[in-house]
């Protein structure tokens, strides 16, 4: 399986189905009873707060024998200047200490004595500001990090998640290449620069995003992660960031000065405001399912054992494939996850969250996440991977699985159905899919088209990955054909289409994305796909150098027609609510599949002004064959929207009904007003 972290590695959009726990493990889940008697604390003031009475430290560690705070003048390499003894409240499990002055500019760590030994120092799990490499927490005035106009800042308003067009990007990938024309390469500030251009004069950076028309960027992990040495950024070490260290602080390597705790916070906020000013929302990739380290993680150094699931022999359970998994079903773990995302939504105005390996978490916690985030921002977006990377003692019926998404209100899951059916299986580079000429995927493509909802004309028994409709609404499904994990779409097509020309592969990419963007559910694309970006065939680039991961912006000129296709495809979806129905009932009523005998062809209509559309009927025919097919179109005058690898959202001429030829590896889209 793909690994994607630093020293231990984490897993991402990999699996096609959740693993079922062994009966023995399910029974042993009762080992968690030991933690049920632990005291809980529901306050929002962990682990530091400053008021007019001074600076207050509050640590939840019910198993600690002693606890103390160490104060520092600098973020590293200096001895402590003071040590504060903490007093214990056994009823709440809280350790307290206060100083009667505001310690702004100072740094601190916690240290507990457990089983007779003092453990290593930790900034705690609630550090909101840190210095270099996140080993010491910082005491700063967060309001001083707000950009001008921050009080009025907000993201785009959307009626439903499937009004969004999501663009997944990594800070370095997007801006670090010499052709980006961006000054702050690989930094948060890269997305604050306007009028940046490639050597050929094409828009890059935030102007590129506006030109493309996406509504939201999904940024790979931007909290403080473990694998990049912030004291040696000239080494240009790369990582995706799925190795969490400090969950509530921005990553220092994306700032211009990691040693200044305020800089990373201010610059991330400036990036978010810049995107918001451009009408683009920000979705943050969060990885609460595991930590980069085990016994030396901030969780373990604060409350040893509590935050993780363990096997009967005491070893760490490992559903993440990264050495451990967190125990979201425990009260203080659940509270941490919920309060952490609320903090990002309030303090940083984050517009959405993508949960890595979400099925490691329990359904109840994810429902709490959705309920409480929606009270902050009704338009907030929440989705995640509906699978695990390994077995877990958490029973399957309690997991936030793809198959359980109907039990999670306001949460969506990725569709591995449409992904593998359209391009071929993710784990087999040579496997072809519908868009690359492999028959047998027609019914699974239909499952993707109806967003895994129940439809009278879709036979789930013929589905490749799912054998039943798992979504009660199309708002619960994210459609995609590639992401940061596994081969890029460009590389996948090259591997599965030997002997093909680049033109052949670009036609296949256009067909694949046309299926995604005209399907019900929410479309999701990987940064650079729109200019046919590749990673030189590297399957798992989590720590590959910039030479593999960086987007070469000269491709935007070379593949200008490909970019225009994506741009028009996005414009088409945004202009027509028929592609964005919000109920399963509407889909079942308005979508009519045609009885097609030809292999590797899907034909259907969206009828009766679906979802208030201005078009009475939209006819879509997808031809995944390498030869043209003939299909009968109802009589009347039709506006041509897409044909033979070209598309115009406003139309490109008209044709009459009758027998129509659909060119190889292409979509024919017609509209009747």
C-alpha positions in Angstrom: 0.0 0.0 0.0 1.1 3.6 -0.7 2.8 5.2 2.3 2.8 9.0 2.6 4.5 10.3 5.7 7.9 11.0 7.0 9.6 8.5 9.2 6.6 6.2 9.7 4.4 7.0 6.8 0.6 7.5 6.5 -1.9 6.3 4.0 -4.3 8.2 1.9 -6.8 7.6 -1.0 -5.9 4.0 -1.3 -8.4 1.3 -0.4 -11.5 0.4 -2.2 -13.3 -1.1 0.7 -13.0 -1.2 4.5 -11.3 -4.1 6.2 -13.6 -6.1 8.4 -12.2 -6.6 12.0 -11.6 -10.1 13.1 -14.0 -11.4 15.7 -11.3 -11.6 18.3 -10.3 -8.0 17.8 -14.0 -6.9 18.0 -14.3 -8.7 21.4 -11.1 -7.3 22.7 -12.5 -3.8 22.0 -13.8 -4.0 25.6 -10.2 -3.4 26.7 -11.1 0.3 26.4 -13.3 0.0 29.6 -10.2 1.0 31.6 -10.6 4.5 30.2 -14.3 4.9 30.8 -13.7 5.8 34.5 -11.2 8.6 33.6 -12.4 12.1 34.5 -13.3 14.4 31.6 -12.9 18.1 31.1 -15.2 20.1 28.8 -13.7 23.5 29.1 -12.2 25.4 26.1 -9.2 26.8 28.0 -6.7 24.0 27.6 -3.7 24.3 27.7 -2.9 28.1 27.8 -4.9 31.2 28.2 -4.0 34.8 28.9 -6.3 37.3 30.5 -6.0 40.5 32.7 -5.1 38.4 35.7 -2.1 36.8 34.0 -1.0 33.7 32.2 -2.7 30.4 33.0 -1.6 26.8 32.2 -4.1 24.0 32.3 -3.1 20.4 31.4 -5.4 17.3 31.3 -3.4 14.4 32.4 -5.3 12.2 34.9 -2.6 9.5 35.1 0.3 11.9 35.9 1.9 11.7 39.3 3.3 15.3 39.0 3.3 17.9 36.3 5.2 21.1 35.7 5.6 23.9 33.2 9.0 25.0 31.9 9.4 28.5 30.7 11.9 29.7 28.0 13.1 32.9 26.5 13.7 31.3 23.0 12.2 28.7 20.8 15.2 26.3 21.1 18.7 25.5 22.2 18.5 27.4 25.5 17.9 26.3 29.2 14.6 27.0 30.9 14.4 30.3 32.8 11.7 29.1 35.3 9.8 26.0 36.3 6.2 26.2 37.5 4.8 23.5 39.7 1.3 22.5 38.8 -1.5 21.6 41.2 -3.9 18.7 40.6 -7.6 18.5 40.6 -8.4 14.8 40.7 -12.1 15.4 39.9 -11.3 16.8 36.5 -7.9 15.3 35.8 -6.6 18.9 35.3 -3.2 20.3 36.4 -3.1 24.0 36.9 -0.5 26.8 37.3 -0.7 30.5 36.8 1.6 33.6 36.7 0.2 37.0 37.5 1.5 38.7 34.3 1.1 38.3 30.6 4.0 36.3 29.4 3.8 37.3 25.7 7.0 36.5 23.9 7.9 33.6 26.2 7.9 29.9 25.3 6.8 26.9 27.4 6.6 23.1 27.6 4.8 20.7 29.9 6.4 17.7 31.6 4.7 15.0 33.6 6.0 12.3 35.9 4.5 8.9 35.0 5.2 5.5 36.7 8.0 7.2 38.7 9.8 8.8 35.7 9.7 12.3 34.2 8.7 12.0 30.5 10.1 14.1 27.8 8.9 17.7 27.5 6.0 18.5 25.2 4.3 21.6 24.0 1.1 19.8 24.8 -1.6 18.8 22.3 -3.3 22.3 22.3 -0.3 24.5 21.3 -1.6 27.2 19.1 1.7 28.8 18.4 5.2 27.2 18.3 8.8 28.0 17.4 11.2 26.2 15.1 10.2 22.5 14.6 7.4 22.8 17.1 9.1 21.6 20.2 8.3 24.6 22.4 4.9 26.3 22.5 4.9 30.1 22.2 2.8 32.7 24.1 1.5 35.3 21.6 -1.4 37.5 21.2 -3.3 35.8 18.4 -5.3 39.0 17.5 -2.0 40.6 16.4 -1.7 38.0 13.6 -4.9 39.1 11.9 -4.5 40.7 8.4 -6.2 44.0 7.7 -9.9 43.4 7.1 -9.9 40.0 8.8 -13.0 40.8 10.8 -15.0 41.1 7.6 -13.3 38.1 5.9 -15.4 35.1 4.8 -15.4 32.4 2.2 -17.9 31.8 -0.7 -21.5 31.0 0.1 -22.8 27.8 -1.5 -26.3 26.3 -1.2 -25.0 22.7 -1.1 -21.6 20.9 -1.2 -22.2 19.8 -4.8 -22.2 23.4 -5.9 -18.5 23.3 -5.1 -15.7 22.5 -7.6 -12.8 21.2 -5.5 -9.1 21.6 -6.5 -6.6 19.6 -4.5 -3.2 21.2 -4.2 0.1 21.1 -2.3 1.9 24.4 -1.5 5.2 23.4 -3.0 3.8 21.6 -6.0 1.8 24.6 -7.0 4.3 27.4 -6.8 7.9 26.1 -6.5 8.8 25.5 -10.1 10.9 28.2 -11.8 8.1 28.7 -14.4 5.5 29.7 -11.8 6.6 33.3 -11.8 5.9 33.4 -8.1 8.3 35.0 -5.6 7.3 33.2 -2.4 7.8 29.7 -3.8 6.4 26.9 -1.7 5.0 29.3 0.9 1.6 30.3 2.1 2.3 33.8 0.6 2.5 32.2 -2.9 -1.3 32.4 -3.1 -1.3 36.1 -2.2 0.6 37.1 -5.3 -1.4 38.4 -8.2 -0.5 38.8 -11.9 2.1 36.0 -11.8 2.8 34.4 -15.2 4.6 31.6 -16.8 7.5 32.4 -19.2 4.9 32.1 -22.1 2.7 34.8 -20.4 0.0 32.4 -19.1 -1.6 33.2 -15.7 -0.2 31.1 -12.8 -0.9 31.1 -9.0 -4.2 32.5 -7.7 -5.0 34.1 -11.1 -4.8 30.7 -12.6 -7.4 29.4 -10.1 -9.7 32.3 -10.9 -9.4 31.7 -14.6 -10.0 28.0 -14.2 -13.2 28.7 -12.2 -12.8 26.4 -9.2 -14.7 27.3 -6.1 -12.5 25.7 -3.4 -8.9 24.7 -3.0 -8.2 21.6 -0.9 -4.7 22.2 0.6 -2.7 19.2 1.7 -1.9 19.1 5.4 -0.9 22.6 6.5 -0.7 22.0 10.3 2.7 21.6 11.8 4.1 18.2 10.7 7.1 16.2 11.7 9.2 15.4 8.6 10.6 18.7 7.5 13.4 20.3 9.5 12.3 24.0 9.7 15.9 25.0 10.8 17.3 23.8 7.5 14.9 24.9 4.8 17.7 25.3 2.3 17.8 21.4 2.2 14.4 21.7 0.4 13.1 18.5 1.9 9.7 17.6 0.6 6.8 15.9 2.3 3.0 15.8 1.8 2.5 16.3 5.6 0.6 13.3 6.7 2.8 13.0 9.8 1.1 15.2 12.4 3.0 16.8 15.2 1.1 20.0 16.4 -2.5 19.9 15.1 -3.4 23.4 15.9 -0.5 25.4 14.4 0.4 26.1 10.8 3.4 24.3 9.3 6.6 26.4 9.7 8.2 25.4 6.4 5.4 27.1 4.5 6.2 30.4 6.3 9.0 32.9 5.5 10.3 32.7 9.1 9.6 29.5 11.1 11.4 30.8 14.1 8.9 33.6 14.6 5.7 32.0 16.0 3.5 34.8 14.7 4.8 34.7 11.1 3.4 31.3 10.1 0.0 32.2 11.6 -0.2 35.6 10.0 0.9 34.4 6.6 -1.5 31.5 6.6 -4.3 33.9 7.4 -3.1 36.2 4.6 -3.3 33.3 2.2 -6.8 32.4 3.2 -8.0 36.0 3.0 -6.4 36.4 -0.5 -8.3 33.3 -1.7 -11.5 34.5 -0.1 -11.1 37.9 -1.8 -10.9 35.9 -5.0 -14.1 34.1 -4.3 -12.3 30.8 -3.5 -12.9 28.8 -0.3 -10.2 26.9 1.6 -10.6 23.2 2.6 -7.9 21.9 5.0 -6.7 18.3 4.9 -6.7 17.0 8.5 -5.1 13.8 9.8 -6.5 13.1 13.3 -6.4 9.3 12.7 -2.7 8.8 13.7 0.4 10.7 14.8 3.9 10.7 13.4 5.4 9.3 16.6 4.2 6.7 19.1 5.5 6.9 22.7 7.1 10.3 22.1 4.1 12.0 20.5 2.5 15.0 22.2 -0.5 12.7 22.9 1.7 10.1 24.7 3.7 12.6 26.6 0.5 14.3 27.9 -1.7 11.3 28.7 0.2 8.1 28.1 -1.9 5.4 26.3 -5.2 7.3 26.4 -5.3 8.7 22.9 -4.5 5.5 21.0 -6.1 2.1 20.4 -4.0 -0.9 21.5 -4.0 -4.6 20.8 -4.5 -7.1 23.6 -0.7 -7.5 24.0 -0.4 -3.7 24.6 1.1 -2.9 21.2 -0.3 0.0 19.1 -3.2 -0.9 16.8 -2.5 0.3 13.3 -5.5 0.9 11.1 -3.6 3.8 9.6 -0.7 1.8 8.3 1.6 4.3 10.1 2.3 2.7 13.4 -0.7 3.8 15.4 -4.3 4.9 15.4 -6.2 7.3 17.6 -9.2 6.3 19.7 -11.9 8.8 18.7 -14.5 6.9 20.6 -13.0 8.0 23.9 -14.4 11.2 25.2 -11.3 13.4 25.4 -10.1 12.2 21.9 -13.5 13.0 20.4 -13.5 16.4 22.1 -10.0 17.1 20.8 -11.0 16.4 17.2 -14.2 18.4 17.4 -12.7 21.4 19.2 -9.6 21.4 16.9 -11.7 21.7 13.7 -13.8 24.4 15.4 -10.7 26.3 16.3 -9.5 26.2 12.6 -12.9 27.3 11.4 -13.1 30.2 13.9 -9.5 31.4 14.1 -8.5 30.8 10.5 -11.9 31.0 8.7 -11.4 27.6 7.1 -14.3 26.7 4.8 -14.0 22.9 4.9 -12.2 19.8 6.1 -11.1 16.7 4.4 -10.6 13.8 6.8 -7.7 11.4 6.1 -8.7 7.8 6.6 -12.0 8.9 8.1 -13.2 5.4 8.8 -10.7 5.1 11.6 -13.0 7.6 13.4 -16.3 6.6 14.9 -19.6 7.8 13.4 -20.7 9.6 16.5 -17.6 11.8 16.6 -17.9 12.6 12.9 -21.5 13.6 13.4 -20.4 15.9 16.3 -17.9 17.4 13.9 -20.5 18.2 11.3 -23.1 19.5 13.8 -20.8 21.8 15.6 -19.0 23.1 12.4 -22.4 23.9 10.8 -23.3 26.2 13.7 -20.1 28.2 12.9 -20.6 28.2 9.2 -23.7 26.6 7.6 -21.8 26.4 4.2 -18.8 24.5 5.6 -17.7 21.4 3.7 -16.9 18.1 5.3 -15.7 15.0 3.5 -13.2 12.2 3.9 -11.9 8.8 3.0 -14.5 6.2 3.8 -12.0 3.4 4.5 -9.1 2.4 6.6 -5.6 1.2 5.6 -5.6 -1.8 8.0 -7.7 -3.6 10.6 -9.0 -1.9 13.7 -10.6 -3.0 16.9 -13.3 -0.4 16.4 -16.3 -2.5 15.1 -17.2 -1.9 11.5 -20.7 -0.7 12.3 -19.2 2.1 14.4 -16.7 3.3 11.7 -17.2 6.3 9.5 -17.1 4.1 6.5 -18.2 4.8 3.0 -20.9 2.1 3.5 -22.1 4.0 6.6 -22.2 7.5 5.1 -26.0 7.5 5.2 -25.7 7.6 9.0 -23.6 10.8 8.8 -25.5 14.0 8.1 -23.6 16.7 6.3 -20.6 14.5 5.5 -19.4 13.1 2.1 -17.1 10.3 1.1 -14.9 9.8 -1.9 -16.3 7.5 -4.7 -13.8 4.8 -5.5 -16.6 3.5 -7.8 -16.3 6.2 -10.4 -12.5 6.5 -9.9 -11.7 2.9 -10.7 -14.4 2.4 -13.3 -13.4 5.4 -15.4 -9.6 5.1 -15.4 -8.9 1.6 -14.3 -8.0 0.2 -10.9 -5.8 2.5 -8.8 -3.4 -0.3 -7.7 -2.7 -1.7 -11.2 -1.0 0.8 -13.4 -1.7 -1.2 -16.6 -5.4 -1.7 -15.9 -7.7 0.2 -18.2 -11.1 1.7 -17.4 -14.2 2.9 -19.3 -12.4 6.0 -20.7 -9.5 3.9 -21.9 -11.5 1.3 -23.8 -12.1 -1.5 -21.2 -15.6 -2.9 -21.4 -17.5 -4.2 -18.3 -17.5 -0.9 -16.3 -20.7 0.5 -17.7 -22.8 -0.2 -14.7 -20.2 1.1 -12.2 -20.0 4.3 -14.3 -23.8 4.6 -13.9 -23.3 4.2 -10.1 -21.0 7.2 -10.3 -23.5 9.2 -12.4 -26.3 8.8 -9.8 -23.8 9.4 -6.9 -24.3 6.0 -5.4 -28.0 6.7 -4.7 -30.8 4.2 -5.4 -32.0 4.4 -9.1 -34.5 2.0 -10.8 -32.2 1.6 -13.8 -28.9 1.0 -12.0 -28.1 -2.6 -11.2 -25.8 -2.5 -8.2 -25.2 -6.3 -8.4 -23.0 -5.4 -11.5 -21.0 -2.8 -9.6 -17.3 -3.4 -9.3 -16.7 -1.9 -5.8 -20.2 -1.3 -4.3 -23.0 -3.8 -4.4 -25.7 -1.5 -3.0 -26.6 2.2 -3.0 -24.8 3.6 0.0 -25.6 7.3 -0.3 -29.0 8.6 0.7 -28.2 11.9 -1.1 -25.8 13.0 -3.9 -24.4 15.5 -1.4 -22.7 12.6 0.3 -20.4 11.7 -2.6 -17.1 13.2 -3.9 -16.3 12.2 -7.5 -12.8 12.1 -8.8 -10.4 10.1 -11.0 -7.1 11.1 -9.5 -5.6 12.9 -6.5 -2.2 13.3 -4.7 -2.1 9.6 -4.0 -1.1 7.0 -6.6 -0.4 7.8 -10.3 -1.5 11.2 -11.6 -4.1 10.8 -14.3 -1.5 11.7 -16.9 0.9 9.0 -15.7 -2.0 6.4 -15.3 -3.0 7.0 -18.9 0.6 6.6 -20.1 1.0 3.3 -18.2 -2.3 1.8 -19.3 -2.3 3.0 -22.9 1.0 1.7 -24.3 1.6 2.8 -27.9 -0.8 5.7 -27.6 -0.1 9.3 -28.6 -0.3 12.2 -26.2 -3.3 13.3 -28.1 -5.0 10.0 -27.5 -4.3 10.3 -23.8 -5.5 13.8 -23.6 -8.8 12.7 -25.2 -9.1 10.0 -22.6 -8.5 12.5 -19.8 -11.2 14.8 -21.3 -13.7 11.9 -21.4 -12.8 10.9 -17.9 -13.3 14.4 -16.5 -16.4 15.0 -18.5 -18.0 11.9 -16.8 -16.9 13.3 -13.3 -18.1 16.8 -13.9 -21.5 15.9 -15.4 -22.2 13.3 -12.7 -24.3 14.0 -9.6 -22.2 14.5 -6.5 -19.3 16.9 -6.0 -16.4 17.1 -8.5 -12.8 17.0 -7.3 -9.7 17.4 -9.4 -6.0 17.2 -8.7 -3.9 20.3 -9.2 -2.2 20.4 -12.6 -4.5 17.9 -14.3 -6.0 20.8 -16.3 -2.6 21.3 -18.0 -1.8 17.6 -18.2 0.7 17.6 -15.3 2.6 14.4 -14.5 5.0 13.1 -11.9 7.3 11.2 -14.2 5.5 7.9 -13.4 6.3 8.0 -9.7 3.4 6.2 -7.9 4.1 7.4 -4.4 5.7 10.9 -4.3 5.1 11.7 -0.7 8.8 12.6 -0.2 10.0 12.9 -3.8 11.9 16.0 -4.7 10.5 19.0 -6.5 11.7 17.6 -9.8 9.0 15.0 -9.5 6.2 16.9 -7.7 6.4 20.5 -8.9 4.0 21.7 -11.6 5.8 22.9 -14.7 3.7 25.9 -15.7 5.0 25.9 -19.3 2.6 23.0 -19.8 -0.2 25.5 -19.6 0.9 26.9 -23.0 1.8 23.6 -24.5 -1.5 22.1 -23.5 -3.6 25.2 -23.8 -6.5 23.3 -25.5 -6.6 20.9 -22.5 -6.8 23.8 -20.1 -9.6 25.4 -22.1 -11.5 22.1 -22.0 -11.3 22.0 -18.2 -12.3 25.6 -18.0 -15.4 25.1 -20.2 -16.3 21.9 -18.4 -16.3 23.7 -15.0 -18.3 26.6 -16.5 -20.9 24.1 -17.8 -21.4 22.5 -14.4 -21.6 25.8 -12.6 -24.1 27.2 -15.1 -26.5 24.2 -15.0 -28.1 23.0 -11.7 -29.3 19.8 -13.5 -25.8 18.5 -12.7 -26.2 19.4 -9.1 -29.4 17.8 -7.8 -29.5 17.4 -4.0 -31.9 14.5 -3.5 -32.0 10.9 -4.5 -35.6 11.3 -5.4 -34.8 14.1 -7.9 -32.1 11.9 -9.5 -34.4 8.9 -9.8 -37.1 11.1 -11.4 -34.9 13.2 -13.8 -32.3 10.8 -15.0 -33.2 8.3 -17.7 -30.7 5.8 -19.0 -31.0 4.5 -22.5 -30.9 0.8 -23.3 -27.6 0.6 -25.2 -26.4 -2.7 -26.6 -22.9 -1.4 -27.5 -20.1 -2.3 -25.1 -18.3 0.6 -23.3 -21.1 3.1 -24.0 -23.3 4.9 -21.5 -26.2 7.1 -22.8 -28.7 8.9 -20.7 -30.9 12.0 -20.4 -31.5 14.6 -17.7 -35.1 15.6 -18.2 -37.9 18.0 -17.3 -35.9 21.1 -16.4 -34.1 19.2 -13.6 -33.4 21.1 -10.5 -34.7 24.3 -12.0 -32.4 24.2 -15.0 -33.1 26.4 -18.1 -32.6 23.3 -20.3 -35.6 21.0 -20.7 -33.4 18.0 -21.5 -29.7 17.3 -21.6 -28.6 14.2 -23.6 -25.2 12.7 -22.6 -23.5 9.9 -24.5 -20.1 8.6 -23.4 -18.1 6.5 -25.9 -15.2 4.7 -24.3 -14.4 2.8 -27.4 -11.5 3.5 -29.7 -13.9 3.5 -32.7 -16.9 5.7 -33.4 -20.4 4.4 -32.6 -23.8 5.3 -34.0 -26.6 6.2 -31.7 -30.2 7.4 -32.2 -31.1 10.8 -30.8 -34.7 11.9 -30.5 -36.0 14.2 -33.1 -35.9 17.9 -32.7 -33.4 20.7 -32.6 -30.4 20.1 -30.2 -27.7 22.5 -29.1 -24.3 20.9 -29.3 -22.4 21.4 -26.0 -19.6 18.8 -26.3 -18.4 16.7 -29.2 -15.3 15.0 -30.5 -13.1 16.1 -27.6 -14.3 19.7 -27.6 -16.7 21.6 -25.4 -18.3 25.0 -25.1 -20.5 25.7 -22.1 -22.7 28.1 -24.2 -22.9 25.7 -27.1 -21.2 25.3 -30.5 -23.9 25.0 -33.1 -27.0 22.8 -33.5 -27.9 19.4 -34.9 -31.2 17.6 -35.6 -32.1 14.3 -34.1 -31.7 11.0 -35.8 -28.7 8.7 -36.1 -25.7 10.5 -34.9 -22.1 9.3 -34.9 -20.2 9.7 -31.6 -16.5 9.9 -32.1 -14.0 7.5 -30.3 -13.0 8.2 -26.7 -15.3 11.2 -26.4 -18.5 12.6 -25.0 -21.5 13.9 -26.9 -23.5 16.4 -24.9 -26.6 17.9 -26.4 -29.2 20.3 -24.9 -32.8 21.1 -25.7 -34.3 24.3 -24.4 
